[in-house]
Amino acid sequence: MRWFAVVSCLFWCANVCVGLQCALPHTSALKLSVTSLRNETGHWIAQLQLGHDAGDKSAGPWEVDIDHTTAKCEDSESILISAKITAPPAVLVNRPISVGIPTAPGYELVPGVGYYKLHTDVNTWNGAKNMCEEEGAHLVVVNSEKEALILKNLWDKNPPAKITGGTHTDWAWIGFHDLYKEGEFVTIFNQTLESAGYKKFHPAEGRGGANENCGLIHRGLELADYNCNHKDPFFCEKEL
């Protein structure tokens, strides 16, 4: 749902103008500041600044429409400046509703949970993400120890010798990263790992690192991050 705020500023004349009133101050999440000054030719100039914390890292650009009207107050003139700020659509942090089965072969159904697949053909993190989506699924987001064990079961069916290419045969890409801010890990649905339900990092991992921003899971079910351009196996899933 989109929402908007209208912020108005009035350069007040000496007498009250009928039908043109300044808004009373109130508490708002918006931060508004107005600076006015008279230039060398005697004209008033106003600078308006409006700040608002979107909160969501993936929020898109805000739309701003500015308009103004004037009114005569006896021998002086009042100017009303209106700014309309429209926020981008809210980003859903929950998982999408899934129906049907993935559009590619090789997915295993775990009753009551979903469909899972370990891709042994290696890819970059973004390449893996795109591949899962092309198959009607997404990179795995681990929500519990139980779900992590599902991945281990798939891995046990595909020992390192069967994984083609790559050097991290005991690691696979899954759906989390710290691309927004170093060390702040979120899922592909913009959930923190805590809210997603699984944050079991390898003892030497979980602190972020230069050029290491994409999430992996180890065969021992510990998490880590690594260079997103490295090619590794990856897990896809689709919920029921």
Disulfide bonds with the S-S distance in Angstrom:
Cys17-Cys73 1.56
Cys132-Cys236 1.92
Cys214-Cys228 1.90
